[in-house]
Amino acid sequence: MTTKGTHMNADQMKSLTSGDILVYDDGRAGHAGVKAVVLSNHENCVIVQFEDRADTTTIKHDEVGWTEYLKRSH
């Protein structure tokens, strides 16, 4: 199950703070339920660390290619 339809918008991305947990799910095998911790949030982007990656990822607040598959973990 993907998060399409309940994706995060730019305002929600801007509201993230360090330590928040996101979950990525684009429906592909190996890409479902992958957690990421927010390291920092800047004027136009957020920097996250995915649990399955060694490097950090920078995501623009309005980068729909990413945000349509992200949701905040509860």
Steps between C-alpha positions, in 0.01 A plus 500: 500500500644836402442836659376650175206722578627567852841635401669783680463848358760780511354651820518164677860453382589847630353413841733203556761530773820314576423155637164462325454161335369461146393184321557452126276265302474504121351151476807330355663204672768627734354851492212451741511621858855633482559739790703820490596739777495875434849638565425863417246720329597802295322777310438287189589143594528235767799269553417146609684177575325187374552190710621300199748759364845613609466844342253777580224608263395858429133540408353831386180591684303496174676206330195289418713211373592447866221657700218302340648187663585644842292516813580593857535200732263499797 
